[in-house]
Amino acid sequence: MGYTAHTGVREMRELPESETYEEGLLFWPYKYSLETVLNRISALAPIGGTLLDIMCGPGYLLGLISKRRMDLRLTGVDIDERYVGHGKAVYPEEIDFQLGDVLDWKASEQFDVVVCTGALHHVPYDQQEAAIANIASLVKQGGVVVLSDCYVDDYTNETERKLAAAKLGYEYLINTITNGAPDRVIAWTIGILENDVMMEEFKPSLPKRLALLERHFASVTTTQPWPDSDSGYGDYIHICRR
C-alpha cells in the first residue's frame, strides 16, 4: 500500500521488491542511519523488553536487532503485504510481523521501544502528524521512540520544495553510485528523486518535522548521521520521550 497526496486515501502504489529494497540499504547513505539506530536501540532497550518497528518494510532492521538483542520481544508492522510476507519468510519466527497502517494500527500493549526508520515520508504531509500521534500512543510512559527520516532544505512554497527535493535526490544518487551500487539500485534511487520532486513521496524539512514531534513528545534529541556537515538536508535521527 502507498498513499496519494491529493485525496489522503490509501491506494496501491509501486514500491521496490523486498530484495531490491534490502540491497539498496547496503549502498544508500541511509545505511549510516541504520547503524546508528541499531546502536541506540541496543543501548536504550531494557533487558527482556518489547520493541515495535512500525512501517518496518521487509524487516531488515528487525533482523539485525534480533541478532544483537536476542532478549527483546520484537514486532514488525507494515502496510505492504509483500513486505510482511517477506519478513515472515526470511526472519526468525520469534519476530511477530503484522499487516497494519501507521495511522491507526493498535496493539493490546504498549511497547518499551517504538522504532520508525526512513518511512514517515511515505505518508502525505497533511497526515504525518496523525502518524506521529499514533506512534506516540504505542510507547509506554517512560519508553522511547527512535525515529529516523530523510529531510530536504526548508522551503516556503512549492517551487522551493521541488528544488530542495531535487538537491537531496541528486546528493543521494551521487553517494549511491560512489558506494558501488548495481544498476537496479541506481535505477530505483533515480526513481526516488522523481517521486520526491513530483510529491509521490513527502519528505519535509527538519524544522517542519521537529514542530510536529515537539507537540507529541516531552523531549526530542536529534542527531545527523549523513552528511557530515550541518547541511539542513540529509538523514536525521530523533530520540523521543513522552
C-alpha positions as CSV (number, residue, x, y, z in Angstrom):
1,M,0.0,0.0,0.0
2,G,1.0,3.6,-0.6
3,Y,-0.7,7.0,-0.2
4,T,-2.0,9.6,-2.6
5,A,-1.1,13.2,-1.9
6,H,-4.3,14.7,-3.3
7,T,-7.1,12.7,-1.5
8,G,-5.3,11.3,1.5
9,V,-6.9,7.9,0.5
10,R,-4.6,4.9,0.7
11,E,-4.0,3.2,-2.7
12,M,-1.7,0.7,-4.2
13,R,1.5,2.4,-5.5
14,E,4.7,0.8,-6.9
15,L,7.3,0.1,-4.3
16,P,10.5,-1.9,-4.7
17,E,10.5,-5.7,-4.2
18,S,11.8,-6.7,-0.8
19,E,15.1,-8.0,-2.2
20,T,15.8,-4.7,-4.1
21,Y,14.9,-2.6,-1.1
22,E,17.2,-4.6,1.2
23,E,20.0,-4.4,-1.4
24,G,19.6,-0.7,-1.6
25,L,20.2,-0.4,2.2
26,L,23.8,-1.6,1.6
27,F,24.5,1.3,-0.8
28,W,22.3,4.3,0.1
29,P,23.7,6.9,2.6
30,Y,20.8,5.7,4.8
31,K,23.0,2.8,5.9
32,Y,24.8,5.1,8.3
33,S,21.4,6.0,10.0
34,L,20.5,2.3,10.3
35,E,23.8,1.5,12.0
36,T,23.3,4.4,14.4
37,V,19.7,3.4,15.1
38,L,20.9,-0.2,15.8
39,N,23.4,1.1,18.3
40,R,20.9,3.4,20.0
41,I,18.4,0.6,20.3
42,S,21.0,-1.8,21.8
43,A,21.8,0.8,24.4
44,L,18.3,2.0,25.2
45,A,16.1,-1.1,25.2
46,P,15.6,-2.6,28.6
47,I,16.5,-6.3,29.2
48,G,13.7,-8.5,28.1
49,G,11.7,-5.5,26.8
50,T,9.3,-5.2,23.9
51,L,10.1,-3.4,20.7
52,L,7.8,-2.4,17.8
53,D,9.1,-1.4,14.4
54,I,6.2,0.4,12.7
55,M,6.4,0.8,8.9
56,C,9.1,-1.9,9.2
57,G,9.3,-2.6,5.4
58,P,10.7,-6.1,4.7
59,G,12.1,-6.4,8.2
60,Y,15.8,-5.7,7.6
61,L,16.3,-3.7,10.8
62,L,14.3,-6.2,12.9
63,G,16.6,-9.0,11.6
64,L,19.6,-7.1,12.7
65,I,18.1,-6.3,16.1
66,S,17.2,-9.9,16.6
67,K,20.9,-10.9,16.3
68,R,22.2,-8.2,18.6
69,R,19.5,-8.2,21.3
70,M,18.1,-11.7,21.4
71,D,16.3,-10.9,24.7
72,L,13.8,-8.5,23.1
73,R,10.3,-9.4,22.0
74,L,10.0,-7.9,18.5
75,T,7.0,-6.9,16.5
76,G,7.0,-5.5,12.9
77,V,4.1,-3.8,11.3
78,D,3.8,-2.6,7.7
79,I,1.0,-1.8,5.3
80,D,2.6,-3.6,2.3
81,E,1.6,-7.3,2.2
82,R,4.7,-8.2,0.2
83,Y,7.0,-6.8,2.9
84,V,5.1,-8.6,5.7
85,G,5.2,-11.8,3.8
86,H,8.9,-11.4,3.2
87,G,9.6,-10.8,6.8
88,K,7.7,-13.9,7.9
89,A,9.5,-16.0,5.3
90,V,13.1,-14.7,5.9
91,Y,13.4,-13.7,9.5
92,P,13.1,-15.7,12.8
93,E,9.7,-17.0,13.8
94,E,10.2,-15.1,17.1
95,I,9.6,-11.8,15.2
96,D,5.8,-11.1,15.0
97,F,5.1,-9.5,11.6
98,Q,1.7,-7.9,11.2
99,L,-0.2,-6.1,8.5
100,G,-1.1,-2.6,9.6
101,D,-1.3,1.2,8.9
102,V,0.8,3.7,10.9
103,L,-2.2,6.0,11.0
104,D,-4.4,3.6,13.0
105,W,-2.7,0.4,14.0
106,K,-3.1,-0.5,17.7
107,A,-1.8,-3.3,19.9
108,S,-3.1,-4.8,23.1
109,E,0.0,-3.5,24.9
110,Q,2.3,-0.5,24.7
111,F,6.0,-1.1,23.9
112,D,9.2,-0.2,25.7
113,V,10.7,1.0,22.4
114,V,9.0,2.0,19.2
115,V,11.1,2.4,16.0
116,C,10.2,4.1,12.7
117,T,13.1,4.4,10.3
118,G,13.1,6.1,6.9
119,A,9.4,5.7,6.4
120,L,7.3,8.7,7.5
121,H,8.0,10.5,4.3
122,H,5.7,7.9,2.6
123,V,2.8,9.5,4.4
124,P,1.2,12.7,2.9
125,Y,2.2,15.9,4.6
126,D,-1.2,16.5,6.0
127,Q,-1.3,13.1,7.7
128,Q,2.2,13.0,9.1
129,E,1.1,14.5,12.4
130,A,-1.6,11.9,12.8
131,A,1.0,9.2,12.2
132,I,3.3,10.7,14.8
133,A,0.4,10.9,17.3
134,N,-0.3,7.2,16.8
135,I,3.3,6.3,17.2
136,A,3.4,8.2,20.5
137,S,0.4,6.3,21.7
138,L,2.1,3.0,21.2
139,V,5.1,3.6,23.5
140,K,5.0,3.1,27.3
141,Q,5.2,6.1,29.6
142,G,9.0,6.4,30.2
143,G,9.7,4.5,27.0
144,V,11.5,5.7,23.9
145,V,10.7,6.3,20.3
146,V,13.6,6.1,17.8
147,L,12.5,7.9,14.7
148,S,14.8,8.5,11.7
149,D,14.0,10.0,8.3
150,C,15.4,12.0,5.4
151,Y,14.8,15.7,5.1
152,V,15.1,18.4,2.4
153,D,16.1,22.0,3.0
154,D,13.4,24.2,4.4
155,Y,11.0,25.7,2.0
156,T,8.2,28.2,1.9
157,N,6.5,27.4,-1.5
158,E,6.1,24.6,-3.9
159,T,8.9,25.7,-6.2
160,E,11.3,25.8,-3.3
161,R,10.1,22.4,-2.2
162,K,10.8,20.9,-5.6
163,L,14.3,22.4,-5.7
164,A,15.1,21.2,-2.3
165,A,13.9,17.7,-3.2
166,A,16.0,17.7,-6.4
167,K,19.1,18.8,-4.4
168,L,18.6,16.0,-1.8
169,G,17.9,13.4,-4.5
170,Y,21.0,14.3,-6.5
171,E,23.2,14.0,-3.5
172,Y,21.7,10.7,-2.6
173,L,22.2,9.4,-6.2
174,I,25.8,10.6,-6.3
175,N,26.6,8.8,-3.0
176,T,24.8,5.6,-4.1
177,I,26.8,5.4,-7.3
178,T,30.0,6.2,-5.4
179,N,29.3,3.4,-3.0
180,G,29.3,0.9,-5.9
181,A,25.6,0.2,-6.2
182,P,24.4,-2.1,-9.0
183,D,22.3,-0.6,-11.8
184,R,19.0,-1.9,-10.4
185,V,19.6,0.0,-7.1
186,I,20.8,3.1,-9.1
187,A,17.6,3.0,-11.1
188,W,15.5,2.8,-8.0
189,T,17.4,5.7,-6.5
190,I,16.7,7.8,-9.6
191,G,13.0,6.9,-9.1
192,I,13.1,8.2,-5.5
193,L,14.4,11.5,-6.8
194,E,11.5,11.7,-9.2
195,N,9.0,10.7,-6.5
196,D,10.2,13.4,-4.2
197,V,10.2,16.2,-6.7
198,M,6.7,15.2,-8.1
199,M,5.4,14.7,-4.5
200,E,4.7,11.0,-4.7
201,E,6.8,10.9,-1.6
202,F,6.6,13.6,1.1
203,K,10.0,14.5,2.6
204,P,9.6,17.6,4.9
205,S,12.3,19.9,6.1
206,L,13.8,19.3,9.6
207,P,12.1,22.4,11.1
208,K,8.7,21.3,9.9
209,R,9.1,17.7,11.3
210,L,10.5,18.9,14.6
211,A,7.5,21.1,15.1
212,L,5.3,18.1,14.9
213,L,7.4,15.9,17.1
214,E,7.6,18.5,19.8
215,R,3.8,18.6,20.0
216,H,3.7,14.9,21.0
217,F,6.8,14.3,23.0
218,A,8.2,15.9,26.1
219,S,11.8,15.7,24.8
220,V,13.3,15.3,21.4
221,T,17.1,14.8,20.9
222,T,18.3,15.0,17.2
223,T,21.5,13.9,15.5
224,Q,22.6,13.8,11.9
225,P,24.4,10.7,10.6
226,W,24.6,12.0,6.9
227,P,26.0,14.2,5.5
228,D,28.9,15.0,7.9
229,S,28.2,18.8,8.0
230,D,25.3,20.7,9.4
231,S,23.7,20.9,6.0
232,G,20.0,21.2,6.7
233,Y,19.1,18.4,4.3
234,G,20.0,14.8,4.9
235,D,19.4,11.9,7.3
236,Y,18.4,12.7,10.9
237,I,17.6,10.5,14.0
238,H,15.3,11.6,16.8
239,I,15.2,10.1,20.2
240,C,11.8,11.0,21.6
241,R,10.4,10.5,25.0
242,R,6.8,11.1,26.3
